[in-house]
Amino acid sequence: EGRAYTIGAGGVTIGRDVSCGIRYPKETSGISRNHCKVYWNSQGALMIMDCGSSYGTYLSGCGKLSGNHPVALKTGDTFWLGSETNAFRVQIKR
């Protein structure tokens, strides 16, 4: 809560695996090892993609995302992993 994350050119994977850029503790329920990825596409849009997680990735106004299908994010969007207790708010600064 209250943390800010910068998404670099390579994007960031969120999950429980040690390779994730944003890592949850291994005992966190509802979060897969490699849950989702947030990245910049070649057109400069910020994207989110569920990586086939067990409990799902959700986006405000869209609901549950389909696995491995990128969706564009915009400032003000909120997405969450498994449940709304694992929520992120999008703030794009250029």
Helices and strands as residue ranges (DSSP letters): E 12-15, E 22-23, E 36-40, E 46-50, E 57-59, E 63-64, E 71-72, E 78-81, G 84-86, E 87-89
